[in-house]
Amino acid sequence: MKQLTSFIKKEFYHIFRDTRTLIILFGIPIAQLLIFGTVIKSEINDVKVAIYDQSKDDFTKRITNKLLSSGYFMLEEYLESTNDVEDIFRKGEVKEVIVFEGGFEESLIKEGKANIQLIADASDPNLGRLAINYTRAIINDFIKEEFPEMQMPYEIEPTARMFYNEELKSVYMFVPGTMAMILMLISAMMTSIAITREKEVGTMEILLVSPLKPIHIIIGKVTPYLLLSVINAVVILLIGHFVFGVPIQGSAILLMAESILFIMMALSLGILISTAAKNQMVAMFISLVALMLPTILLSGFIFPIDNMPTVLRWLSVVMPARWFIEILRDIMLKGSGVLFVWKETAILFGMMLFFILASVKKFKIRLE
């Protein structure tokens, strides 16, 4: 036991002396979280618009003011004709053009309807669709406020309420997904590189002829990264909560227990990768290519799993990050307890056991 403790201390010293490793462990995860949480958004903000107002009456001015004061739109310029629409879109700044028909106020008062044409730059289809939907919603709210007695052309008016994320903040989606991606990549990659490095420089043979058993070598290599990854998880949760305002509705103890389980699963996967990789470059390549892209694309981090083709939905089942993201969202946003996340927990635990058994078997084969 004393030898194992000394070996673990040696690994900690080795990590803390390597500046590049510390940057990968702590610098990159924090940078990724801040970038994903700040840059990637599914809502719009300060979208530049141009307005062609053929009526120039009090109503069109008030609608324009309501649109611009919402915080979602910024006025780039007023147009003189619809012939300017294509030219202004080509400049790349304006994403939407709003066209008011002539005699807008008169038509609205006398006939109960008036026409507004919304023209969006669909070179970015998501932004174009969001801009149109936001504009329609703001205009409809204005009309309802001004003419509450107006009979709408429908009889049933649905009322929507969003649970767990009423403001539809995209950061609520990206923080759990980013946490899963970071812990998966850092834990698996750093573990696989650490063990592969020993084989590449020829020190693994020295360790194997030492009094330490192979299982002690693996434990000694993995333990520092387990503790450091737990610190990473805590830092990510603190940044998500205090910087981006992501709530933690459920048990913090359960949340950390699930995070530790996921980290242990990722470390086990890293050990398995190290048994298949001959050098550090191969280990890093497998970790980045085989883990990062599937984690981003097939885990539900960015794209809804239900919208994927059947084949990809089946592939997503073997993505560990998918189940961890579901656990994080259930605990952090819904306040769910262990009774609601037991299935995902059991899947992660099963994956961890599988990777451990496969690693031990593969490691023994390589030693023969």
C-alpha positions in Angstrom: 0.0 0.0 0.0 2.9 2.3 0.8 4.4 1.7 -2.6 1.1 2.5 -4.3 0.8 5.7 -2.4 4.3 6.7 -3.3 3.6 5.9 -7.0 0.4 8.1 -6.9 2.3 11.0 -5.4 5.0 10.6 -8.1 2.2 10.9 -10.7 0.9 14.0 -9.1 4.3 15.6 -9.1 4.8 14.6 -12.8 1.5 16.3 -13.7 2.1 19.5 -11.8 5.6 19.9 -13.3 4.2 19.7 -16.8 2.7 23.0 -17.8 1.2 21.7 -21.0 -0.7 19.0 -19.1 -2.1 21.6 -16.6 -3.3 23.8 -19.5 -5.1 20.8 -21.1 -6.6 19.8 -17.8 -7.8 23.2 -16.6 -7.2 25.9 -19.2 -8.9 24.3 -22.2 -12.0 23.1 -20.3 -12.7 26.5 -18.9 -12.1 28.2 -22.3 -14.4 25.7 -24.0 -17.2 26.2 -21.5 -17.0 30.0 -21.8 -16.9 29.8 -25.6 -19.8 27.4 -25.9 -21.9 29.2 -23.3 -21.3 32.6 -24.7 -21.0 32.2 -28.5 -23.3 29.3 -29.4 -26.9 30.5 -28.9 -30.2 29.3 -30.3 -31.9 32.7 -29.7 -31.2 35.9 -31.6 -29.8 39.2 -30.3 -29.2 42.6 -32.1 -30.1 41.3 -35.6 -29.7 44.1 -38.1 -32.8 44.9 -40.1 -33.8 47.3 -42.8 -37.2 48.9 -43.1 -39.1 50.0 -46.2 -42.1 52.0 -44.8 -44.4 53.1 -47.6 -47.0 54.4 -45.2 -44.9 56.4 -42.6 -47.9 56.8 -40.4 -48.2 56.7 -36.6 -48.8 52.9 -36.4 -45.8 51.9 -38.6 -43.6 54.1 -36.5 -44.9 52.6 -33.2 -44.5 49.0 -34.6 -40.9 49.9 -35.6 -40.2 51.3 -32.2 -41.5 48.2 -30.5 -39.4 45.9 -32.7 -36.2 48.0 -32.1 -36.8 48.3 -28.4 -37.2 44.6 -27.9 -33.4 44.1 -27.9 -33.7 41.5 -30.6 -33.3 43.9 -33.6 -31.1 46.8 -34.6 -32.0 49.2 -37.4 -29.4 49.4 -40.1 -31.2 51.7 -42.5 -34.5 52.8 -44.1 -34.9 51.7 -47.7 -36.4 53.8 -50.5 -37.8 50.9 -52.6 -37.9 47.1 -52.7 -35.3 47.2 -55.4 -32.7 47.8 -52.7 -33.5 44.5 -50.9 -31.1 42.3 -52.8 -28.3 44.8 -52.7 -28.5 45.2 -49.0 -28.6 41.5 -48.4 -25.4 41.1 -50.5 -23.6 43.4 -48.2 -24.0 40.8 -45.5 -25.0 43.0 -42.6 -28.8 43.1 -42.8 -30.5 39.8 -42.1 -34.2 40.9 -42.4 -36.1 43.5 -44.4 -39.5 44.7 -43.1 -41.9 46.2 -45.7 -45.0 48.1 -44.6 -47.7 48.6 -47.3 -49.0 52.0 -48.2 -51.9 53.2 -46.1 -51.1 50.8 -43.3 -53.0 52.6 -40.5 -56.1 53.3 -42.6 -56.3 49.7 -43.7 -55.9 48.4 -40.2 -58.6 50.6 -38.7 -61.2 50.3 -41.5 -60.7 46.7 -42.7 -59.1 45.2 -39.6 -56.1 44.0 -41.4 -52.9 45.4 -43.0 -50.0 43.8 -44.8 -46.4 43.6 -43.6 -43.9 41.7 -45.7 -41.0 40.1 -43.9 -38.0 39.2 -46.1 -35.2 37.3 -44.5 -31.7 36.3 -45.6 -31.9 32.5 -45.6 -28.2 31.9 -46.3 -28.3 31.1 -42.6 -31.6 29.2 -42.4 -31.8 29.0 -38.6 -31.2 32.7 -38.2 -33.6 33.6 -40.9 -36.4 31.5 -39.4 -35.8 32.8 -35.9 -35.8 36.4 -37.1 -39.1 35.9 -38.9 -40.7 34.2 -35.9 -39.5 36.8 -33.5 -40.8 39.6 -35.7 -44.2 38.0 -36.1 -44.6 37.5 -32.4 -43.7 41.1 -31.6 -46.1 42.5 -34.2 -48.9 40.2 -33.1 -48.4 41.3 -29.5 -48.6 45.0 -30.6 -51.8 44.4 -32.5 -53.5 42.6 -29.6 -52.5 45.5 -27.3 -53.9 48.1 -29.6 -57.0 46.3 -30.7 -58.0 43.9 -27.9 -61.6 43.8 -29.3 -60.5 42.8 -32.8 -61.9 39.4 -33.9 -59.0 37.2 -35.0 -59.5 34.8 -37.9 -59.4 31.8 -35.5 -61.5 30.8 -32.5 -59.0 28.8 -30.4 -55.9 30.7 -29.1 -53.4 28.3 -27.6 -51.4 29.4 -24.5 -47.9 28.1 -24.2 -45.7 27.8 -21.1 -42.2 26.5 -21.0 -41.2 24.4 -18.0 -37.7 24.3 -16.6 -36.5 27.0 -19.0 -39.1 29.6 -19.4 -36.9 32.1 -21.2 -35.6 29.5 -23.6 -32.0 30.2 -22.8 -29.7 28.1 -25.0 -27.0 28.1 -22.3 -29.2 25.8 -20.3 -28.7 23.2 -23.1 -25.0 23.9 -23.8 -23.6 23.8 -20.3 -24.6 20.2 -19.5 -23.5 19.2 -23.0 -20.2 21.0 -22.7 -19.5 19.5 -19.3 -20.1 16.0 -20.7 -17.8 16.6 -23.7 -15.0 18.1 -21.6 -15.0 15.4 -19.0 -15.2 12.7 -21.7 -12.3 14.1 -23.7 -10.0 15.2 -20.9 -10.5 12.0 -18.8 -10.1 9.6 -21.6 -7.4 11.4 -23.6 -5.2 12.3 -20.7 -5.4 8.7 -19.2 -4.6 7.1 -22.6 -1.7 9.4 -23.2 -0.3 9.0 -19.7 -0.1 5.2 -20.0 0.9 5.2 -23.6 3.8 7.6 -22.8 5.3 5.0 -20.4 5.2 2.4 -23.2 6.6 4.8 -25.8 9.6 5.9 -23.7 10.3 2.4 -22.4 9.6 3.0 -18.7 6.6 0.6 -18.7 9.0 -2.4 -18.5 10.7 -0.8 -15.5 7.3 -0.4 -13.8 6.3 -4.0 -14.6 9.5 -5.5 -13.0 9.0 -3.3 -9.9 7.2 -4.6 -6.8 4.0 -2.9 -8.2 1.4 -5.2 -9.8 -0.1 -4.2 -13.1 -3.4 -3.3 -11.4 -1.4 -1.0 -9.0 0.2 0.7 -12.0 -3.2 1.4 -13.6 -4.6 2.7 -10.3 -1.6 4.9 -9.8 -1.9 6.3 -13.3 -5.7 6.9 -13.1 -6.1 8.2 -9.6 -4.5 11.7 -10.2 -6.7 12.2 -13.3 -9.8 11.1 -11.4 -9.2 13.7 -8.7 -8.3 16.4 -11.1 -11.3 15.6 -13.3 -13.6 15.9 -10.3 -12.1 19.4 -9.6 -12.8 20.1 -13.3 -16.4 19.1 -12.9 -16.8 21.3 -9.8 -15.3 24.3 -11.6 -17.6 23.7 -14.6 -20.7 23.6 -12.4 -19.7 26.7 -10.6 -19.0 28.6 -13.8 -22.3 27.4 -15.3 -24.2 28.4 -12.2 -22.6 31.8 -11.2 -21.5 33.0 -14.7 -24.3 31.7 -16.9 -27.1 31.4 -14.3 -27.8 27.7 -15.0 -29.8 26.4 -12.0 -29.0 23.3 -9.9 -32.5 22.3 -8.9 -31.7 18.8 -7.7 -29.3 17.3 -5.2 -25.7 18.6 -5.5 -24.5 15.3 -3.9 -26.3 13.2 -6.5 -25.0 15.5 -9.2 -21.4 15.0 -8.1 -21.9 11.3 -7.6 -23.1 11.0 -11.2 -20.2 13.1 -12.4 -17.7 10.9 -10.6 -19.3 7.8 -12.2 -19.1 9.4 -15.6 -15.5 10.3 -15.0 -14.6 6.8 -13.9 -16.3 5.5 -17.1 -14.3 7.9 -19.2 -11.0 6.9 -17.4 -11.8 3.3 -18.1 -12.3 4.1 -21.7 -9.0 5.9 -21.7 -7.2 2.8 -20.3 -8.8 0.7 -23.1 -7.6 3.2 -25.7 -4.1 3.0 -24.2 -4.0 -0.8 -24.7 -4.7 -0.3 -28.4 -2.5 2.7 -29.1 1.2 2.2 -29.8 2.2 5.8 -29.1 0.9 9.1 -27.8 0.0 10.4 -31.2 -2.3 7.5 -31.9 -3.8 7.7 -28.5 -4.6 11.4 -29.0 -6.0 10.8 -32.4 -8.3 8.0 -31.3 -9.4 10.1 -28.3 -10.1 13.2 -30.4 -11.6 11.8 -33.5 -13.4 8.7 -32.1 -14.8 10.6 -29.1 -15.2 14.3 -29.8 -17.2 14.2 -33.0 -19.6 11.4 -31.9 -20.0 13.2 -28.5 -21.0 16.4 -30.3 -23.1 15.0 -33.0 -24.8 11.9 -31.5 -25.3 12.7 -27.8 -28.1 15.2 -28.1 -25.6 17.9 -27.1 -26.5 20.1 -30.1 -28.9 18.1 -32.3 -32.1 16.5 -31.0 -31.8 12.7 -31.1 -35.4 12.2 -32.0 -34.8 14.1 -35.3 -32.0 11.8 -36.3 -32.3 8.9 -38.8 -33.0 5.6 -37.3 -29.4 4.3 -37.8 -28.0 7.3 -36.0 -30.5 7.0 -33.2 -29.3 3.4 -32.6 -25.7 4.6 -32.7 -26.4 7.2 -30.1 -27.4 4.5 -27.6 -23.7 3.5 -27.2 -22.6 7.1 -26.7 -21.9 7.5 -22.9 -22.2 11.3 -23.2 -25.9 10.9 -24.2 -26.9 9.3 -20.9 -24.8 11.7 -18.8 -26.3 14.8 -20.5 -29.8 13.4 -19.8 -28.8 12.9 -16.1 -27.4 16.5 -15.9 -30.5 18.0 -17.4 -32.8 16.0 -15.2 -30.9 16.9 -12.0 -29.9 20.5 -12.8 -33.0 21.7 -14.6 -35.8 19.4 -13.4 -34.6 18.7 -9.9 -35.1 14.9 -10.4 -33.9 12.4 -7.9 -32.2 9.0 -8.3 -35.5 7.3 -9.0 -35.8 9.2 -12.2 -32.2 8.8 -13.5 -31.5 5.2 -12.4 -31.7 3.8 -15.9 -29.1 6.2 -17.3 -27.0 5.6 -14.2 -27.2 1.8 -14.7 -26.1 2.2 -18.3 -23.1 4.3 -17.4 -22.1 1.8 -14.7 -22.4 -1.1 -17.1 -20.3 0.8 -19.7 -17.6 1.4 -17.0 -17.5 -2.3 -16.1 -17.3 -3.3 -19.7 -14.4 -0.9 -20.4 -12.6 -2.1 -17.2 -12.9 -5.8 -18.1 -11.9 -5.2 -21.7 -8.9 -3.1 -20.6 -7.7 -5.8 -18.1 -8.0 -8.5 -20.7 -6.3 -6.5 -23.4 -3.6 -5.4 -21.0 -2.8 -9.0 -20.0 -2.6 -10.0 -23.7 -0.1 -7.3 -24.4 2.1 -8.4 -21.5 2.4 -12.0 -22.8 
